Amino acid sequence: MSLKNQVVIITGASSGIGEATAILLAKQGAKLVLVARRTERLKELTNQVTGLGAEAIHLSTDITQNHEVQKMVSTTIEHFGKVDVLINNAGIMPLSMVDKIHLDEWVRMVNVNITGLMYGVAAVLPSMIQQQNGHIVNVSSVAGRKLFPGGAVYCGTKFFVSAFSEGLRMELSPRHNIRITCIEPGAVTTELLNTITDEDVLNMLAGMKENFDFLEAEDIAESILYALSQPNRVNISELLITPRTQGI
């Protein structure tokens, strides 16, 4: 399926997987709505993808605020006339051991990784149901399949994303022709690691990096493109992508 002229909203677009996905989809002719909070980074990315020939706008949006997410979608429809794809990529990962009781970080993870994602789905569903077509891509994690020390809350949020995605697929795909894909990356080199403040977890991750090479954001972007490019009869429900040497 061609992505030419498909209108794609990407949250968390200012860096990492979101940025790499925007660049890759721009090359496929998609019309892009680039969403994050860092306006300057969004402006730079918008200039980059328009330089590749894509139509793009950027919207500074806090996905934990429902009114901002609703405005994100209404602005997209006003500008491009429709929404074909939502890529729920925004997320944070301040891993910590539970006994450190980083409660503020726990709550922030739930707000961004769960509530913000649900706001995005709720905002695009009315128009996708009306047009009887659409594709929602939720970026989960290998942490949505397997727990690990330091990841109790983070893994919990990603277990939710994986379960929510399957529920969406079961209800929306047969009735409304809305495809749902859950992307589950393993270890990836992104700015997510910069949110970790727990020294014990940072030391653990340093040991992981000595054992295998992390994926690059472009690797995950390619998997998203694969899911989006399938014929309409095909729904790629889940894609687990890990470094070759990473066991789960």
N, C-alpha and C positions, 0 to 999 in steps of 0.2 A: 504494500500500500504506500503510495506516495505521500510525503509530508508537505509537498508544495502547497502553500497557501493555508495550511492547517494553523489554527490559532492556538498557541501553546503558552500557558502560564507556568512559570518556574519560580517557586519560592526558594529562598536561600541561594539566590543566583549570584551573589557578590563574590563567591569564592568556591574553591573545591569542586565537588560533583556538580553543583548547580551551574557554575561558570563553564565547566568543561562541556556540560550538556547543551548549554546555550550556543556555544561555538559550533558544536557538531550539528545541531539541528538547524542553525543558520545556514550551514552549507547544504542542507537538504531542502532549503526554500521555505522553511516554516516562518510564520509571523510570530514574533516573540513578545511576551510581556514579562519583563525581568523584575523580580520582586525581592526586596531585602530591606534592611534598615539603613545600610551604609550607602548614602546617596552618591558620594563621590565615586565609590567603586562601581556602582550601577551605571553612572554616566560613562565611565571608561569602558565598561563592557558593552554598553549600547553603541558607543562609537565603533568598537571593534567589530561587532556583528553587522552593523549597517555597512561597514567597510567591506564586508563579505557579500553584500548585496541583499541582506535580509531587511525586512521591515521590523522595527522594534521600538517599544516604548519601555520606560522604566518607572516603577512606582515604589516609593519609600513606604513600607508597610510593616507594622508590628502585627504579626499573625496571632498574637495572644489577645488582640482586641477585635471582637467580632465586627464592630462597625467599620473598622479599617479593612477587614477582609471582604466584607460585603461591598465596600466602595471599590476595592481592587477588581472585583468581578464586574460590577456595573460599569466601571471605567473601561474595562476591556471590551465589553459589549458595545458601549458607545463608540469606541474607536475602531474596532474591527468587525462589529456586527454579530459576533458569536464567540463561543469558547469550545474548542474541540478537545483540548487536552489540558489537564491539570497535573503538574508534577509536584507533589508534596515532598519537597526535598529538605526544607528547613528543619534543623534539629540541633540540639546541644548535647554534650557528653561529659559533664564534669564528674567523672568517676570518683568514688571515694569509699573507703571502708565504712560500714554502717556504724561502727562504734565511734567514729569521729562526729557523727550527728550533724552533718552539713545540711540542715533542714531547708535553708533558703535555696540551696542548689537542687534538692529533691523537688521542691515545689516548682521551681523554674523549669526543670526538666518535664514535669507533668504538664505544665502550662504550654510549653513550646511543642514538645514531641507528641502529645495527645490532644490537648484542647485546640491548639492552633491547627493541627491537621484536620480535626473534625470541623472546625469553622470553615476551612477551605472546601471540604466535601459538601457541607451544607450550602455554601454559597453558590457552587456551580451546578448542583443537582437540578434546580428548577429549569434552567435553560437547557441542560442536557436531556432532561426528560421530555421537555417540549419538542426538541428537535429529534428525539429518539435516536440519539447518537452521541458518543463521547468516549473518552478514555481517561481514567484516573490512575496515576502511577504514584504509589506510596513507597517512599524509601524507608525501609526498616533496617535490619541488620542481622548478621549471624547471631547477635545478642538476642534476637527475637526467637531463637531456637535453643540456645544453650546459655545457662547462667555461668558467671565466673566471679571470683572474689573482687570486690570493688565495684561491681556492676549491678547490685541488687535493684536499685531504683531504675537505672538506665535500661537494664534488661527488661524490667517490668513494663516500661513504656514501649519498648520494641515488641514484646510479646503482644501487647495491646494492638499495635499497628498491624502485625501479621494477622491476628484474629479478626480485627475490624475489616481488613481488606478482604478476607475470605467471606465474611458476612455480606459485605457490599457486593461481591461477585455473585453470590448465590441469589441475592434479591434483585439486583439491577441488570445483570447481563441478560438473563432470559426474557425479562419483561420490557426492558427499555433500551436494549442494544448498547448498553454502557459497559465497556470493557474495564476490568480492574486488574492491575498488575502490582505485585509486591516485590520490590527489589531488596535483596538481602546481602549487602556487601560484608566481606570479612574485613581484615585490617587494611585500611586505606590511608595514604599520606594526605591528610587534609588539616584544616585549622581546628577541627574538633578537638584535637589533642591539646590545643592551647588553652582550653577552658578548665583543665584539670589542675586542682590546687593541692591534692593529697600527695605528699612526697612518697608514701609507700606505693601508691598506684603508679606514679611516674617511674619509680625504680623497676617495678614489674614490667612496665611497657618497654623500658630500655632493654631489659633482658629479652623480650620478645623480638625486638628489632635485630638482635644479634643472631637469632635463630632462623629468620626468614625475611625475605624482601616483601615490604608492603606493596599493595596495589597502588596504582596511580588513579587520580580522579577520572582520567580519560577512559580507563578500563570500564568503569561503571557507566559512564556516558554511552559507551558502545552497547552495553546491555540494555539500556533504556531505549536506544534507537532500534535495537533488534525487536523489542516488544512492540514498539509503536508501528513498526514497518510491516507487521504481519497482515495478511488478508482479513477482512472484516469477520470472516467465519472463525477466526482463530483468536483465542484468549490465552495469552501467556500469564498464568495465574501467579507463579512464583519463579524468581530467578535468584539462586544462591551463587555468589561469585566470591571466591576466596583466593588468596595466594596459593600457588601449587603446593607449597610446603607447609601450609597452615592446616593443622588438624583441628577438628571441632568436636 
